Amino acid sequence: MPNGATAREGARSVAGNNSEVIIVGGGVVGTSTAFHLAERGVKTVLFDRGEIAGASSGKSGALVRMHYTDPNQGRLANESLPYFANWSERVGVGDCGFARSGVIITATPRNFDALPANVRMLQSVGVNTCIINGDDVKRLQPWVNSEGLDVCGFEPDSGCAMPKATAESFAEAARRTGAFLLERSAGIPKGPAGHAVFLDRAVGCYFQPYGETEMLAGGGGRSRQTESPDDYDENADAQLIADVSELVARRFPSMAGAKVTRGWSGITDVTPDGAPILEENVGAEGLFLAAGFSGAGFKTSPYVGHLMAEWAATRERPEHAAPFNLKRFETGTPIKAEHPYLSDAGDIYVVTPH
């Protein structure tokens, strides 16, 4: 039976009163898990205090990139890519808005050795990625300033998607079975895949095409802590807008002075090693935890949802979930990169942009 039909059959269970699984949280991971449980015919109900993807998921940069400094997270992202690329066949409901724009990863000179090492590591787990130079970047994206880009990573199959649409589509399939926006300058093509996604460590921000005429940008090395996820300012910080706009113009010179059309901020839940926690029996028998994605939950959510649904249904920990156990912090064995990226001050980058 096609996957879409399986999901639609499971809708009766999701809407029923006698649930075998209760999911708390209607972000991309929660809705993906609900979808995968519905495919298995498990009676599931999903609770959220507000609307689907109303918190962090809806404010995600929604990059669909594979580039990580450890193979475990790279594998989660790579296994999730086919969902985004073949949404209508794999999920069968809605549209995640995936644009196969390609992703370019830049680095500062002190990381020119680490980047190729990480590309080779990612290739070893099946990621379609390679090393390119500034001339290649200029051929691919003639409107960018490629000065100093001697070593870059390139993922031709990657891109970006629409975060809220992704979660809502997962949720609807289950029922049936931070940032800124800038107006693109005239020299940059229109369309959802008008220019490549840049994970631009060399200048310190990320940017991607957004819809037909806008560019979504974020990062800039500025963030603020909040005491509670229930009480924080969702408005974009004026200084951050100015910083990010300036950084974007370094890579896209024609974007200097670009109009800011809208902006927002969201919360990133961060773990000590910048990797998620996937665990069972957390404080109570049968209580599963999938949290702490440190800005990487969107791109890995399809496969993480698959893993959590399999785990809940079989009560056997999937092999690819094992590295993300909670006890790694108690035993002093956090997930570490063999070739971490360093800041200009020599600090290790733990948390990467969305």
N, C-alpha and C positions, 0 to 999 in steps of 0.2 A: 504493500500500500504506500502511495507517495507520502512524503513527510508532512506536507500540508494537510492531507486528509487525516493522518494520524493525530495531528495537533487539534483539528476541528472535532474529532471524536472525543478527545480528552476534555473538551470544554464543559461537558455535562458534569464531570467530576469536580472541576475547578469551581463551578457555581454551586455545588452541593453543600449540604450542611455537615455531613459526616466526613471530615477531612482526615486523611492519613498524615499529611504534612502541612504545617503552617509556616509561611514565609513572612518575615517582618522586614519590610523595606522594598519600595517599588522603584528602585534604580535599575540600572542595566544588569547588574549581577542578579538581583532578586527576580526580575522579570525573565531573564534567561533561564534561571533555575526552574521557575514555574513552567516555562515552555517545555523544557526537557523532561520534567516530571510528567507533564500532560501527555507528551509523546509516549511515555512508558505506561500510561493508564493509571498513574497514581493520583488519588483524590487529593487535591491541593487547594488551599485558599491563601491569597496574598493580601497582607495588610500594609497600608501606609497611612501616615497621619494626614497627608495632603494628596496632591495629584501625582500621577506617574511621572518620574524623573523631575520632581519639583525641587530637588535639592542639588547635591553635587553632580549627579549624572547629567542633568539638564544644562549645567553650566560648564561642562567639560569642553576642552578644546577639540575633542573627538578625532584626534589623529589616529589613523590606523597604520601604525609603523611597527616594525619588528625589532628595531635596534635597541638592544640591551647590553649590559656588561656581564650578564650571567646567563648561562644556557637555559635555566629553568623558566625564567620569565620570557625569554625569547621563544621558547617552545609554546608557551601559553598563547602568545600573540600569533605565532605562525599557524597554530591549529585553529585560531579564530578567524583568520583571514578568509578562508573559503565561505564562511557564513556571510560576511559583508559582500564579497564579490559575486555570490550566487544567491542573494537573499530570496528572490521569488521562488527558486527551486528548493532551497534548504529550509526556509521558515514558512514561506507560502502566504504570508499576510503582510500587508503594508509595504513600506519602502524605507530602508535605513538611510537612503540618500548617499550611498557610497560613491565617491569620485576617485577613479584610478588615475591620480595625477602624478604618481611617483613621489618618492620622498628622498630628499637630499640631506645628509647629515654632515655638518661642517665641524671643524675642530680648530683649536688654537695650536700654534706651533709646538708647544710642549706636549701635545697629545697626538702628534703625527705618527708616533710609533704605536700608541695604544689603539687608535682607531682601526688600522688594518688587522691587528691581532683580534679585535672583537668581531670584525667582519668575517674573518676565517672561522672563528668560533661559531658564529651564527650560521655560516654555510654548513658547518658540520651537523647542525640540527635541522637542516632542510630549508633555511631561509634563502630566498632568491635575492642576493645582495652582492655588491662588488665595489671595488675602489675606482673612483674617477678623480680627475684633476680639474683645475680651473678652466682649462680649454674645453673640457667636456661639459662642464657646467654652463659655459657661455654658449656652446652649441645647443644644449638642451633648453636653456632659459636665456635668450639673448638680451633680455631687459635687465639682468642683474649685474651688479658689480662683483666680479669674480677675483678681484685682486687679493692675493694671499691665500687662496684656496688651493694649496698644493696637494692636499690629501682630503678627499671627501668619501663618504659612503653613499651608495645609491641603491634604492629599492624600487625597481620599475613597477612592481605589482601593487605597491602600497599606496596610501592616499589619505582620505579623510571621509567622515560621514556626518550625519546630523544626529546629535545625541538624543534629543527628546523623541524624535521619530523612531529611533532604534528601540528605545525602551517601550514606547507605546505599541510598536509592532510586535515585540516579544509578548507583551501583556495581552494584546488582542489575539495573538496566535494561541496563547495559553487558554484564554476564555473560549476560543473556538475549539480547541483540543486541549569662568572666569576670564576674562578676555575683553576683546575690543574689536569693534568692527570699524574698518576704514574703507572709504570709497576708493576703488581701484582707479589708478591714473589711466589716461588714454592709451598709453603704450603697452598696457598689459591686457592680454586677451580676456574676454568675458567667458562666463560659463562655470559650472561647478568644478571643472578640472582645468581652468584657464591657466594656472601656473602651478609649479610643483609645490608640494609641502616642504618647508625647510625646518629642520630641527637644527637651528643655527647656533651651535655652541661658540662659534668664532665671534659672534657679536653679542650673544647672550639672550636670545629670545626665539620664539617659534612663530611661524605664520603659515597660513593656508588659505586657499580659495574658499569663499563662503557664498553659496548661492550664485547668482548671475554676475553681480557687479561689486561685491564687497570682499574684503580680506579680513580674516580673523587673526589677531595677533595677541600674544601674551608673553609673560616671562619678565624679562628686564631685571631680574635679580632682586625684586622688591616683593615683600609679603608682610602680612601682619598676623599676629596670633590672636585667637579669640578664646574667651573663657568657656563659651558654650556654643554648640552648633545651632542652638535655638535662638541665639541673640547675637547677630553680627550684621555689619553694614554690607548690603548687597550692591551698593553703588560702587562704580569704578573710582579709584583714587586718582585725583587730578594729576598728581606728580607722576604716577605710574603711566597714565595715558601719555604724558609728555615724553617720558623716558622711552616707552615702547615705540612711539611714533618716530623718535629720532633713530632708534636702532633699526627699525624697518627701512628707513631711508638710506641707511648705510649699505644695505644689500640691494634695495630697489631704489636707486637714485630718483626716479621719476615720482616716487611716493612722498618726496619732501613736501611738507605742508598739506598733505592729504586731509580731506575732511573726515572728522570722526563722526560716524553716524549714530552709534550707540555703544554702550559699555556696561559691563556687570562684573561682579566678583563672586567667587564661590569658595567653599572649604575643601581643602585637601587633607584627608586623614593619613597621617604619616607614621610608619613604624620605624624603630631604630635602625633597621638595615634597608629601608626603602622598598621592601618586598611585602606582599600580602600575607595574611594569616588565614589558612584553611585548616580548620580543626573540628573535632567532634567532642561531644560530652563536655562542653565548656560550662562548668558549674552545675549542670544537670544532665541526666541521662537523656540522650536523644537530641540534645541541643547542638546544632552545627553552627559554625561561625565562618563567614567569608567576609573579611573586612581588612582595612589597612592597606589599600591598594596604592597609596602614595602617588596618586596622579595617573596610575596606569590601569585603572579598572575598566575603562571604556573599551579599549582595544582588545583586552583579554576576556571580556565578559561572555562572549558566546561559548568559548571552550571551558571557562570556569563554571558556567552554568551547567554544562554537560557533566563535568566532574562532580559537582555537588549533587546533582540529581542522581547520578550513578551511585555515589556514596550513600545518600539517604535511602535509596531503594534497596541496595544490596547489603548495606552496613559493612562494606569492605573498602578500606582506604585505597583510592586509585593511585597507581604508581606516580603519576605526574603531579599529584597533590602532596605527596610525602615531603618534598623539600620545604614546604611552607608551613610546617607544623609549628604550633605555639611554643613547644618546649625548647626550641632552638635558642630562645633568649635565656632560659634558665640554665642550659648546659653550656652556654658560651660558644655556640656554634652558629652564629648568624650567617645569612647568605652573603658571600663576599665576591667581588669581581676580581678576576685574575689580572685584568688590565683596566683598572679604574681610570676615569678621566679626572684630571687635576685642574683646579682653578689657577689663575695667574699667581695667587699667593701660595700655591702648593697644597691647598686643601683638596680632599677627595670629594667629588660630586657624588652625593648619595641619592638625592632626589632629583629626577630629571623632569623637564617640562612635559606637559600632557602630550 
